[in-house]
């Protein structure tokens, strides 16, 4: 039995879960999400809990058991609390700003980078005053929020891909708790 798959999902107050034609529909204060169930995976609604079971122990069905439970848990969490990714922009003169439906990022290129913010995602930017960025020298903070975990993660990765952190000075865009090992460089290796 899958350790993840056998755990019950508790439905919080304000969230409704229903099954229609092998589709799970989860709705809450943040939005509505749908997921089509795979063959040989069954879902039972008992009171305020969701129970995911499988019909047999074939390897493919076993792998889908834990996956389905994790996806349903993420749906319930997303429509009730939502998800958030925080990115730090580090580097002299680097900044970000929200301009209408776009996220404008200035990270040392000859042009500003404009990324269109997808529907259902809320992006806020915050400028860190000089000297307040701490040891890292954070210039700007980008907060990406949404109720669909995959969409939030994809957009955060797209923003990070604009200027990934480099290993010599640590400049670039990185996740809030991401560790970047700083190398010595040519002059420091002597």
MARDOMAR-724708 format. One record per residue: residue number from 1; x, y, z of N, C-alpha, C in turn; chain. Coordinates in Angstrom, 2 decimals. Layout:
+-----+---------+---------+---------+---------+---------+---------+---------+---------+---------+-----+
! seq !    n_px !    n_py !    n_pz !   ca_px !   ca_py !   ca_pz !    c_px !    c_py !    c_pz ! mol !
+-----+---------+---------+---------+---------+---------+---------+---------+---------+---------+-----+
! NUM !       X !       Y !       Z !       X !       Y !       Z !       X !       Y !       Z !   A !
...
+-----+---------+---------+---------+---------+---------+---------+---------+---------+---------+-----+
//
This chain:
+-----+---------+---------+---------+---------+---------+---------+---------+---------+---------+-----+
! seq !    n_px !    n_py !    n_pz !   ca_px !   ca_py !   ca_pz !    c_px !    c_py !    c_pz ! mol !
+-----+---------+---------+---------+---------+---------+---------+---------+---------+---------+-----+
!   1 !    0.85 !   -1.18 !    0.00 !    0.00 !    0.00 !    0.00 !    0.89 !    1.24 !    0.00 !   A !
!   2 !    0.52 !    2.22 !   -0.79 !    1.28 !    3.46 !   -0.88 !    1.14 !    4.25 !    0.42 !   A !
!   3 !    2.29 !    4.71 !    0.95 !    2.23 !    5.49 !    2.20 !    1.48 !    6.80 !    1.99 !   A !
!   4 !    1.68 !    7.41 !    0.83 !    0.98 !    8.66 !    0.54 !   -0.47 !    8.38 !    0.15 !   A !
!   5 !   -0.67 !    7.38 !   -0.68 !   -2.01 !    7.08 !   -1.19 !   -3.01 !    6.68 !   -0.13 !   A !
!   6 !   -2.56 !    6.05 !    0.93 !   -3.52 !    5.57 !    1.94 !   -3.94 !    6.64 !    2.93 !   A !
!   7 !   -3.28 !    7.79 !    2.93 !   -3.69 !    8.88 !    3.83 !   -5.00 !    9.50 !    3.34 !   A !
!   8 !   -5.86 !    9.83 !    4.26 !   -7.12 !   10.48 !    3.92 !   -6.90 !   11.98 !    3.77 !   A !
!   9 !   -7.64 !   12.59 !    2.86 !   -7.56 !   14.04 !    2.65 !   -8.72 !   14.68 !    3.41 !   A !
!  10 !   -8.40 !   15.59 !    4.30 !   -9.43 !   16.29 !    5.08 !   -9.89 !   17.51 !    4.29 !   A !
!  11 !  -11.22 !   17.62 !    4.11 !  -11.79 !   18.74 !    3.37 !  -12.06 !   19.87 !    4.36 !   A !
!  12 !  -11.41 !   21.04 !    4.22 !  -11.65 !   22.14 !    5.15 !  -13.01 !   22.80 !    4.91 !   A !
!  13 !  -13.43 !   23.62 !    5.85 !  -14.70 !   24.34 !    5.73 !  -14.61 !   25.32 !    4.55 !   A !
!  14 !  -15.69 !   25.42 !    3.79 !  -15.73 !   26.33 !    2.65 !  -15.31 !   25.69 !    1.34 !   A !
!  15 !  -14.89 !   24.43 !    1.38 !  -14.47 !   23.73 !    0.16 !  -15.46 !   22.60 !   -0.12 !   A !
!  16 !  -15.89 !   22.52 !   -1.38 !  -16.80 !   21.44 !   -1.77 !  -16.11 !   20.56 !   -2.80 !   A !
!  17 !  -16.30 !   19.25 !   -2.64 !  -15.71 !   18.26 !   -3.54 !  -16.82 !   17.38 !   -4.07 !   A !
!  18 !  -16.84 !   17.18 !   -5.39 !  -17.84 !   16.30 !   -5.98 !  -17.21 !   15.53 !   -7.14 !   A !
!  19 !  -17.81 !   14.36 !   -7.43 !  -17.33 !   13.51 !   -8.52 !  -18.44 !   13.38 !   -9.55 !   A !
!  20 !  -18.10 !   13.70 !  -10.81 !  -19.05 !   13.58 !  -11.92 !  -18.34 !   12.92 !  -13.09 !   A !
!  21 !  -18.82 !   11.78 !  -13.53 !  -18.27 !   11.08 !  -14.69 !  -16.76 !   10.90 !  -14.60 !   A !
!  22 !  -16.28 !   10.36 !  -13.48 !  -14.85 !   10.11 !  -13.25 !  -14.03 !   11.40 !  -13.26 !   A !
!  23 !  -14.64 !   12.52 !  -12.93 !  -13.93 !   13.79 !  -12.79 !  -14.16 !   14.31 !  -11.39 !   A !
!  24 !  -13.06 !   14.72 !  -10.76 !  -13.16 !   15.33 !   -9.44 !  -13.20 !   16.84 !   -9.62 !   A !
!  25 !  -14.22 !   17.48 !   -9.03 !  -14.37 !   18.93 !   -9.10 !  -14.25 !   19.47 !   -7.68 !   A !
!  26 !  -13.23 !   20.31 !   -7.48 !  -12.98 !   20.89 !   -6.15 !  -13.17 !   22.40 !   -6.28 !   A !
!  27 !  -14.07 !   22.95 !   -5.48 !  -14.31 !   24.40 !   -5.53 !  -14.21 !   24.97 !   -4.13 !   A !
!  28 !  -13.70 !   26.20 !   -4.07 !  -13.52 !   26.87 !   -2.80 !  -13.48 !   28.37 !   -3.00 !   A !
!  29 !  -13.10 !   29.12 !   -1.98 !  -13.11 !   30.58 !   -2.08 !  -12.12 !   31.13 !   -3.11 !   A !
!  30 !  -11.04 !   30.41 !   -3.43 !  -10.04 !   30.91 !   -4.38 !  -10.35 !   30.56 !   -5.83 !   A !
!  31 !  -11.12 !   29.49 !   -6.08 !  -11.42 !   29.09 !   -7.45 !  -11.93 !   27.67 !   -7.54 !   A !
!  32 !  -11.98 !   27.16 !   -8.78 !  -12.48 !   25.81 !   -9.06 !  -11.42 !   25.06 !   -9.87 !   A !
!  33 !  -11.14 !   23.81 !   -9.46 !  -10.18 !   22.97 !  -10.17 !  -10.82 !   21.62 !  -10.49 !   A !
!  34 !  -10.40 !   21.02 !  -11.63 !  -10.93 !   19.72 !  -12.06 !   -9.78 !   18.76 !  -12.31 !   A !
!  35 !  -10.05 !   17.46 !  -12.08 !   -9.06 !   16.43 !  -12.36 !   -9.79 !   15.17 !  -12.81 !   A !
!  36 !   -9.37 !   14.63 !  -13.96 !   -9.95 !   13.39 !  -14.48 !   -9.24 !   12.19 !  -13.86 !   A !
!  37 !  -10.01 !   11.28 !  -13.27 !   -9.43 !   10.12 !  -12.60 !   -8.94 !    9.10 !  -13.62 !   A !
!  38 !   -7.84 !    8.44 !  -13.31 !   -7.29 !    7.37 !  -14.16 !   -8.08 !    6.08 !  -13.95 !   A !
!  39 !   -7.96 !    5.15 !  -14.90 !   -8.60 !    3.84 !  -14.76 !   -8.03 !    3.10 !  -13.55 !   A !
!  40 !   -8.86 !    2.33 !  -12.90 !   -8.50 !    1.49 !  -11.75 !   -8.13 !    2.28 !  -10.50 !   A !
!  41 !   -8.39 !    3.58 !  -10.49 !   -8.23 !    4.40 !   -9.28 !   -9.62 !    4.89 !   -8.90 !   A !
!  42 !   -9.99 !    4.65 !   -7.65 !  -11.32 !    5.04 !   -7.18 !  -11.20 !    6.04 !   -6.04 !   A !
!  43 !  -12.20 !    6.92 !   -5.98 !  -12.24 !    7.94 !   -4.93 !  -13.59 !    7.86 !   -4.24 !   A !
!  44 !  -13.55 !    7.85 !   -2.91 !  -14.78 !    7.82 !   -2.11 !  -14.82 !    9.07 !   -1.23 !   A !
!  45 !  -15.99 !    9.68 !   -1.15 !  -16.20 !   10.85 !   -0.29 !  -16.96 !   10.38 !    0.94 !   A !
!  46 !  -16.33 !   10.47 !    2.11 !  -16.96 !   10.06 !    3.36 !  -16.93 !   11.22 !    4.34 !   A !
!  47 !  -18.05 !   11.87 !    4.50 !  -18.13 !   13.01 !    5.42 !  -17.23 !   14.14 !    4.95 !   A !
!  48 !  -16.24 !   14.48 !    5.76 !  -15.31 !   15.56 !    5.40 !  -13.95 !   15.01 !    5.00 !   A !
!  49 !  -13.93 !   13.79 !    4.44 !  -12.68 !   13.18 !    4.01 !  -12.80 !   12.61 !    2.61 !   A !
!  50 !  -11.66 !   12.61 !    1.90 !  -11.56 !   11.97 !    0.60 !  -10.64 !   10.77 !    0.77 !   A !
!  51 !  -11.09 !    9.60 !    0.30 !  -10.30 !    8.38 !    0.40 !  -10.01 !    7.88 !   -1.01 !   A !
!  52 !   -8.73 !    7.72 !   -1.33 !   -8.30 !    7.25 !   -2.65 !   -7.89 !    5.78 !   -2.52 !   A !
!  53 !   -8.47 !    4.92 !   -3.37 !   -8.14 !    3.49 !   -3.36 !   -7.78 !    3.04 !   -4.77 !   A !
!  54 !   -7.15 !    1.86 !   -4.86 !   -6.81 !    1.30 !   -6.17 !   -7.40 !   -0.10 !   -6.26 !   A !
!  55 !   -7.63 !   -0.56 !   -7.50 !   -8.28 !   -1.86 !   -7.70 !   -7.33 !   -3.03 !   -7.59 !   A !
!  56 !   -6.03 !   -2.86 !   -7.98 !   -5.09 !   -3.97 !   -7.91 !   -3.68 !   -3.45 !   -7.61 !   A !
!  57 !   -2.72 !   -4.35 !   -7.61 !   -1.34 !   -3.99 !   -7.25 !   -0.39 !   -3.99 !   -8.44 !   A !
!  58 !   -0.88 !   -3.74 !   -9.63 !    0.00 !   -3.62 !  -10.79 !    0.90 !   -2.39 !  -10.59 !   A !
!  59 !    2.14 !   -2.43 !  -11.07 !    3.06 !   -1.31 !  -10.85 !    2.53 !    0.04 !  -11.34 !   A !
!  60 !    1.89 !    0.07 !  -12.50 !    1.38 !    1.34 !  -13.01 !    0.25 !    1.88 !  -12.12 !   A !
!  61 !   -0.63 !    0.99 !  -11.69 !   -1.76 !    1.41 !  -10.84 !   -1.23 !    1.86 !   -9.47 !   A !
!  62 !   -0.22 !    1.17 !   -8.97 !    0.37 !    1.57 !   -7.68 !    0.98 !    2.96 !   -7.76 !   A !
!  63 !    1.65 !    3.26 !   -8.89 !    2.26 !    4.59 !   -9.02 !    1.20 !    5.68 !   -9.15 !   A !
!  64 !    0.07 !    5.37 !   -9.77 !   -1.01 !    6.35 !   -9.91 !   -1.76 !    6.60 !   -8.60 !   A !
!  65 !   -1.69 !    5.64 !   -7.68 !   -2.42 !    5.77 !   -6.41 !   -1.91 !    6.97 !   -5.61 !   A !
!  66 !   -0.60 !    7.02 !   -5.35 !   -0.03 !    8.13 !   -4.59 !   -0.11 !    9.44 !   -5.35 !   A !
!  67 !    0.07 !    9.38 !   -6.68 !   -0.01 !   10.58 !   -7.51 !   -1.40 !   11.22 !   -7.43 !   A !
!  68 !   -2.43 !   10.40 !   -7.56 !   -3.80 !   10.92 !   -7.52 !   -4.10 !   11.56 !   -6.17 !   A !
!  69 !   -3.67 !   10.92 !   -5.10 !   -3.91 !   11.47 !   -3.76 !   -3.18 !   12.80 !   -3.59 !   A !
!  70 !   -1.93 !   12.89 !   -4.07 !   -1.17 !   14.12 !   -3.94 !   -1.79 !   15.25 !   -4.77 !   A !
!  71 !   -2.26 !   14.94 !   -5.97 !   -2.88 !   15.96 !   -6.81 !   -4.19 !   16.47 !   -6.19 !   A !
!  72 !   -4.98 !   15.54 !   -5.63 !   -6.23 !   15.96 !   -4.98 !   -5.94 !   16.81 !   -3.74 !   A !
!  73 !   -4.91 !   16.45 !   -2.98 !   -4.54 !   17.26 !   -1.81 !   -4.12 !   18.66 !   -2.24 !   A !
!  74 !   -3.34 !   18.76 !   -3.33 !   -2.93 !   20.07 !   -3.83 !   -4.12 !   20.89 !   -4.31 !   A !
!  75 !   -5.12 !   20.23 !   -4.90 !   -6.32 !   20.94 !   -5.34 !   -7.07 !   21.51 !   -4.14 !   A !
!  76 !   -7.23 !   20.70 !   -3.10 !   -7.95 !   21.15 !   -1.90 !   -7.20 !   22.30 !   -1.24 !   A !
!  77 !   -5.88 !   22.18 !   -1.12 !   -5.08 !   23.24 !   -0.52 !   -5.12 !   24.51 !   -1.37 !   A !
!  78 !   -5.07 !   24.35 !   -2.69 !   -5.07 !   25.50 !   -3.59 !   -6.33 !   26.33 !   -3.53 !   A !
!  79 !   -7.50 !   25.67 !   -3.54 !   -8.75 !   26.44 !   -3.54 !   -9.08 !   27.00 !   -2.17 !   A !
!  80 !   -8.45 !   26.47 !   -1.10 !   -8.72 !   27.01 !    0.24 !   -7.67 !   28.06 !    0.65 !   A !
!  81 !   -6.38 !   27.74 !    0.52 !   -5.31 !   28.63 !    0.97 !   -4.53 !   29.27 !   -0.18 !   A !
!  82 !   -4.34 !   28.55 !   -1.25 !   -3.54 !   29.03 !   -2.37 !   -2.07 !   28.70 !   -2.17 !   A !
!  83 !   -1.28 !   28.96 !   -3.20 !    0.16 !   28.70 !   -3.18 !    0.91 !   29.98 !   -3.48 !   A !
!  84 !    2.15 !   30.05 !   -3.00 !    2.97 !   31.25 !   -3.21 !    4.42 !   30.86 !   -3.44 !   A !
!  85 !    5.05 !   31.50 !   -4.41 !    6.49 !   31.38 !   -4.65 !    7.08 !   32.77 !   -4.52 !   A !
!  86 !    8.22 !   32.88 !   -3.83 !    8.88 !   34.16 !   -3.64 !   10.24 !   34.09 !   -4.32 !   A !
!  87 !   10.52 !   35.08 !   -5.17 !   11.79 !   35.16 !   -5.89 !   12.54 !   36.41 !   -5.45 !   A !
!  88 !   13.86 !   36.29 !   -5.27 !   14.70 !   37.43 !   -4.93 !   15.53 !   37.79 !   -6.14 !   A !
!  89 !   15.56 !   39.08 !   -6.47 !   16.39 !   39.57 !   -7.57 !   17.60 !   40.26 !   -6.93 !   A !
!  90 !   18.79 !   39.73 !   -7.25 !   20.02 !   40.18 !   -6.61 !   20.97 !   40.71 !   -7.67 !   A !
!  91 !   21.44 !   41.94 !   -7.50 !   22.39 !   42.54 !   -8.42 !   22.21 !   44.04 !   -8.47 !   A !
!  92 !   23.28 !   44.78 !   -8.61 !   23.21 !   46.24 !   -8.65 !   22.43 !   46.69 !   -9.87 !   A !
!  93 !   21.41 !   47.50 !   -9.65 !   20.60 !   48.01 !  -10.74 !   19.50 !   47.07 !  -11.20 !   A !
!  94 !   19.44 !   45.86 !  -10.66 !   18.41 !   44.91 !  -11.04 !   17.11 !   45.28 !  -10.32 !   A !
!  95 !   16.01 !   45.19 !  -11.04 !   14.72 !   45.54 !  -10.44 !   13.59 !   44.85 !  -11.18 !   A !
!  96 !   12.40 !   44.93 !  -10.63 !   11.21 !   44.38 !  -11.27 !   10.02 !   45.27 !  -10.94 !   A !
!  97 !    9.02 !   45.22 !  -11.82 !    7.84 !   46.05 !  -11.62 !    6.66 !   45.41 !  -12.34 !   A !
!  98 !    5.48 !   45.57 !  -11.79 !    4.26 !   45.07 !  -12.43 !    3.67 !   46.21 !  -13.24 !   A !
!  99 !    3.53 !   46.01 !  -14.56 !    2.99 !   47.03 !  -15.46 !    1.79 !   46.43 !  -16.18 !   A !
! 100 !    0.59 !   46.71 !  -15.68 !   -0.62 !   46.15 !  -16.29 !   -0.58 !   44.63 !  -16.24 !   A !
! 101 !   -0.81 !   43.96 !  -17.39 !   -0.78 !   42.49 !  -17.39 !    0.64 !   41.92 !  -17.56 !   A !
! 102 !    1.66 !   42.74 !  -17.43 !    3.04 !   42.33 !  -17.66 !    3.87 !   42.43 !  -16.39 !   A !
! 103 !    4.91 !   41.62 !  -16.32 !    5.93 !   41.73 !  -15.29 !    7.19 !   42.22 !  -16.00 !   A !
! 104 !    7.66 !   43.42 !  -15.62 !    8.84 !   44.01 !  -16.24 !   10.03 !   43.71 !  -15.35 !   A !
! 105 !   11.07 !   43.11 !  -15.96 !   12.26 !   42.74 !  -15.22 !   13.48 !   43.39 !  -15.87 !   A !
! 106 !   14.27 !   44.09 !  -15.06 !   15.50 !   44.72 !  -15.53 !   16.65 !   44.00 !  -14.83 !   A !
! 107 !   17.42 !   43.22 !  -15.61 !   18.49 !   42.41 !  -15.01 !   19.78 !   42.46 !  -15.83 !   A !
! 108 !   20.16 !   43.64 !  -16.28 !   21.46 !   43.81 !  -16.90 !   21.53 !   43.58 !  -18.40 !   A !
! 109 !   20.42 !   43.28 !  -19.03 !   20.42 !   43.15 !  -20.48 !   20.30 !   44.54 !  -21.11 !   A !
! 110 !   20.47 !   44.63 !  -22.42 !   20.36 !   45.92 !  -23.10 !   18.89 !   46.34 !  -23.24 !   A !
! 111 !   17.98 !   45.46 !  -22.85 !   16.55 !   45.74 !  -22.96 !   15.85 !   45.22 !  -21.69 !   A !
! 112 !   14.65 !   45.73 !  -21.46 !   13.84 !   45.23 !  -20.35 !   13.14 !   43.95 !  -20.80 !   A !
! 113 !   12.99 !   43.01 !  -19.90 !   12.30 !   41.76 !  -20.21 !   10.86 !   41.88 !  -19.72 !   A !
! 114 !    9.90 !   41.64 !  -20.63 !    8.48 !   41.69 !  -20.28 !    7.90 !   40.29 !  -20.34 !   A !
! 115 !    7.30 !   39.84 !  -19.25 !    6.64 !   38.54 !  -19.20 !    5.16 !   38.75 !  -18.93 !   A !
! 116 !    4.32 !   38.13 !  -19.76 !    2.87 !   38.26 !  -19.57 !    2.45 !   37.36 !  -18.40 !   A !
! 117 !    1.72 !   37.94 !  -17.45 !    1.25 !   37.20 !  -16.28 !    0.02 !   36.39 !  -16.68 !   A !
! 118 !    0.03 !   35.06 !  -16.49 !   -1.11 !   34.23 !  -16.88 !   -2.36 !   34.53 !  -16.05 !   A !
! 119 !   -3.51 !   34.14 !  -16.60 !   -4.79 !   34.29 !  -15.89 !   -4.76 !   33.44 !  -14.62 !   A !
! 120 !   -5.34 !   33.93 !  -13.54 !   -5.43 !   33.18 !  -12.30 !   -4.21 !   33.31 !  -11.41 !   A !
! 121 !   -3.22 !   34.09 !  -11.85 !   -2.00 !   34.27 !  -11.05 !   -1.87 !   35.74 !  -10.68 !   A !
! 122 !   -1.56 !   35.98 !   -9.42 !   -1.37 !   37.34 !   -8.92 !    0.12 !   37.55 !   -8.65 !   A !
! 123 !    0.68 !   38.60 !   -9.25 !    2.10 !   38.89 !   -9.08 !    2.25 !   40.27 !   -8.45 !   A !
! 124 !    3.02 !   40.34 !   -7.37 !    3.33 !   41.62 !   -6.75 !    4.84 !   41.76 !   -6.65 !   A !
! 125 !    5.31 !   42.99 !   -6.79 !    6.74 !   43.26 !   -6.68 !    6.98 !   44.23 !   -5.55 !   A !
! 126 !    8.18 !   44.14 !   -5.00 !    8.53 !   44.99 !   -3.86 !    9.99 !   45.39 !   -4.02 !   A !
! 127 !   10.26 !   46.66 !   -3.94 !   11.64 !   47.15 !   -4.05 !   12.23 !   47.20 !   -2.65 !   A !
! 128 !   13.42 !   46.65 !   -2.51 !   14.12 !   46.66 !   -1.22 !   15.05 !   47.86 !   -1.20 !   A !
! 129 !   14.91 !   48.76 !   -0.21 !   15.79 !   49.93 !   -0.16 !   17.26 !   49.53 !   -0.04 !   A !
! 130 !   18.12 !   50.35 !   -0.60 !   19.56 !   50.07 !   -0.59 !   20.06 !   49.93 !    0.84 !   A !
! 131 !   20.82 !   48.92 !    1.10 !   21.34 !   48.68 !    2.43 !   20.43 !   47.81 !    3.28 !   A !
! 132 !   19.17 !   47.64 !    2.89 !   18.23 !   46.82 !    3.65 !   18.18 !   45.39 !    3.12 !   A !
! 133 !   18.88 !   45.12 !    2.01 !   18.85 !   43.80 !    1.38 !   19.65 !   42.76 !    2.12 !   A !
! 134 !   20.34 !   43.16 !    3.18 !   21.11 !   42.21 !    3.96 !   22.40 !   41.81 !    3.28 !   A !
! 135 !   22.95 !   40.70 !    3.72 !   24.24 !   40.22 !    3.21 !   24.17 !   39.90 !    1.72 !   A !
! 136 !   23.03 !   39.42 !    1.25 !   22.90 !   39.04 !   -0.15 !   22.80 !   40.24 !   -1.08 !   A !
! 137 !   22.30 !   41.37 !   -0.62 !   22.13 !   42.53 !   -1.48 !   20.89 !   42.42 !   -2.35 !   A !
! 138 !   19.78 !   41.96 !   -1.78 !   18.53 !   41.79 !   -2.53 !   18.04 !   43.16 !   -2.99 !   A !
! 139 !   17.75 !   43.30 !   -4.27 !   17.27 !   44.56 !   -4.83 !   15.75 !   44.59 !   -4.94 !   A !
! 140 !   15.15 !   43.43 !   -5.26 !   13.72 !   43.39 !   -5.49 !   13.17 !   42.01 !   -5.11 !   A !
! 141 !   11.92 !   41.97 !   -4.70 !   11.25 !   40.72 !   -4.33 !   10.00 !   40.57 !   -5.19 !   A !
! 142 !    9.84 !   39.41 !   -5.80 !    8.66 !   39.11 !   -6.63 !    7.87 !   38.02 !   -5.93 !   A !
! 143 !    6.59 !   38.27 !   -5.67 !    5.71 !   37.28 !   -5.03 !    4.68 !   36.81 !   -6.06 !   A !
! 144 !    4.64 !   35.51 !   -6.29 !    3.73 !   34.91 !   -7.27 !    2.74 !   34.06 !   -6.49 !   A !
! 145 !    1.45 !   34.39 !   -6.60 !    0.41 !   33.68 !   -5.86 !   -0.65 !   33.16 !   -6.83 !   A !
! 146 !   -1.26 !   32.04 !   -6.46 !   -2.33 !   31.47 !   -7.26 !   -2.90 !   30.24 !   -6.59 !   A !
! 147 !   -4.00 !   29.71 !   -7.15 !   -4.62 !   28.54 !   -6.54 !   -4.26 !   27.25 !   -7.26 !   A !
! 148 !   -3.63 !   27.33 !   -8.43 !   -3.20 !   26.14 !   -9.16 !   -1.69 !   26.00 !   -9.00 !   A !
! 149 !   -1.25 !   24.98 !   -8.26 !    0.17 !   24.82 !   -7.91 !    1.07 !   24.73 !   -9.13 !   A !
! 150 !    0.64 !   24.00 !  -10.14 !    1.46 !   23.83 !  -11.34 !    1.66 !   25.14 !  -12.08 !   A !
! 151 !    0.61 !   25.95 !  -12.21 !    0.73 !   27.23 !  -12.90 !    1.65 !   28.20 !  -12.15 !   A !
! 152 !    1.55 !   28.22 !  -10.83 !    2.41 !   29.09 !  -10.02 !    3.87 !   28.67 !  -10.19 !   A !
! 153 !    4.14 !   27.38 !  -10.14 !    5.50 !   26.89 !  -10.29 !    6.07 !   27.14 !  -11.67 !   A !
! 154 !    5.24 !   26.97 !  -12.72 !    5.70 !   27.21 !  -14.09 !    6.07 !   28.67 !  -14.30 !   A !
! 155 !    5.23 !   29.59 !  -13.82 !    5.52 !   31.00 !  -14.03 !    6.74 !   31.42 !  -13.21 !   A !
! 156 !    6.89 !   30.89 !  -11.99 !    8.07 !   31.20 !  -11.19 !    9.34 !   30.71 !  -11.89 !   A !
! 157 !    9.28 !   29.54 !  -12.50 !   10.45 !   29.02 !  -13.23 !   10.74 !   29.87 !  -14.46 !   A !
! 158 !    9.69 !   30.37 !  -15.10 !    9.87 !   31.24 !  -16.27 !   10.55 !   32.55 !  -15.88 !   A !
! 159 !   10.16 !   33.11 !  -14.74 !   10.78 !   34.35 !  -14.26 !   12.24 !   34.08 !  -13.90 !   A !
! 160 !   12.53 !   32.97 !  -13.23 !   13.90 !   32.65 !  -12.83 !   14.79 !   32.41 !  -14.05 !   A !
! 161 !   14.22 !   31.85 !  -15.11 !   14.97 !   31.55 !  -16.31 !   15.49 !   32.81 !  -17.02 !   A !
! 162 !   14.90 !   33.98 !  -16.73 !   15.34 !   35.23 !  -17.36 !   16.81 !   35.50 !  -17.02 !   A !
! 163 !   17.21 !   35.30 !  -15.77 !   18.60 !   35.50 !  -15.36 !   18.87 !   34.58 !  -14.16 !   A !
! 164 !   19.22 !   33.31 !  -14.42 !   19.51 !   32.39 !  -13.30 !   20.70 !   32.89 !  -12.49 !   A !
! 165 !   20.79 !   32.54 !  -11.22 !   21.91 !   33.01 !  -10.41 !   23.24 !   32.45 !  -10.92 !   A !
! 166 !   24.26 !   33.30 !  -10.94 !   25.57 !   32.84 !  -11.37 !   26.43 !   32.59 !  -10.14 !   A !
! 167 !   27.49 !   31.78 !  -10.31 !   28.22 !   31.26 !   -9.15 !   29.40 !   32.10 !   -8.70 !   A !
! 168 !   29.70 !   33.22 !   -9.34 !   30.88 !   33.98 !   -8.95 !   30.54 !   35.19 !   -8.08 !   A !
! 169 !   29.48 !   35.90 !   -8.40 !   29.04 !   37.03 !   -7.57 !   27.69 !   36.78 !   -6.93 !   A !
! 170 !   26.97 !   35.78 !   -7.41 !   25.65 !   35.47 !   -6.86 !   24.53 !   36.29 !   -7.45 !   A !
! 171 !   24.81 !   37.06 !   -8.50 !   23.79 !   37.91 !   -9.12 !   22.79 !   37.06 !   -9.89 !   A !
! 172 !   21.56 !   37.55 !   -9.97 !   20.54 !   36.87 !  -10.75 !   19.24 !   36.76 !   -9.98 !   A !
! 173 !   18.36 !   35.90 !  -10.47 !   17.05 !   35.67 !   -9.85 !   17.07 !   34.28 !   -9.24 !   A !
! 174 !   16.73 !   34.22 !   -7.96 !   16.70 !   32.92 !   -7.28 !   15.47 !   32.82 !   -6.39 !   A !
! 175 !   15.12 !   31.58 !   -6.05 !   14.01 !   31.36 !   -5.12 !   14.40 !   31.84 !   -3.73 !   A !
! 176 !   13.42 !   32.04 !   -2.89 !   13.64 !   32.61 !   -1.56 !   14.66 !   31.82 !   -0.74 !   A !
! 177 !   14.54 !   30.51 !   -0.69 !   15.43 !   29.70 !    0.15 !   16.47 !   28.94 !   -0.67 !   A !
! 178 !   16.73 !   29.38 !   -1.89 !   17.69 !   28.69 !   -2.75 !   19.12 !   29.04 !   -2.32 !   A !
! 179 !   19.95 !   28.02 !   -2.25 !   21.35 !   28.21 !   -1.89 !   22.20 !   28.17 !   -3.15 !   A !
! 180 !   23.02 !   29.19 !   -3.35 !   23.93 !   29.24 !   -4.49 !   25.35 !   29.25 !   -3.94 !   A !
! 181 !   26.13 !   28.24 !   -4.30 !   27.51 !   28.15 !   -3.83 !   28.36 !   29.11 !   -4.65 !   A !
! 182 !   29.03 !   30.03 !   -3.99 !   29.86 !   31.03 !   -4.64 !   31.26 !   30.46 !   -4.84 !   A !
! 183 !   31.74 !   30.49 !   -6.09 !   33.08 !   29.99 !   -6.41 !   34.11 !   31.09 !   -6.19 !   A !
! 184 !   35.37 !   30.70 !   -6.08 !   36.44 !   31.64 !   -5.78 !   36.81 !   32.50 !   -6.98 !   A !
! 185 !   36.78 !   31.95 !   -8.17 !   37.21 !   32.70 !   -9.35 !   38.71 !   32.62 !   -9.53 !   A !
! 186 !   39.25 !   33.29 !  -10.55 !   40.68 !   33.19 !  -10.88 !   41.56 !   33.81 !   -9.78 !   A !
! 187 !   41.22 !   35.00 !   -9.33 !   42.09 !   35.68 !   -8.36 !   41.99 !   35.05 !   -6.98 !   A !
! 188 !   40.87 !   34.45 !   -6.65 !   40.70 !   33.86 !   -5.33 !   41.27 !   32.47 !   -5.19 !   A !
! 189 !   41.62 !   31.84 !   -6.31 !   42.13 !   30.47 !   -6.25 !   43.61 !   30.39 !   -5.92 !   A !
! 190 !   44.33 !   31.53 !   -5.87 !   45.78 !   31.52 !   -5.60 !   46.06 !   31.43 !   -4.13 !   A !
+-----+---------+---------+---------+---------+---------+---------+---------+---------+---------+-----+
//
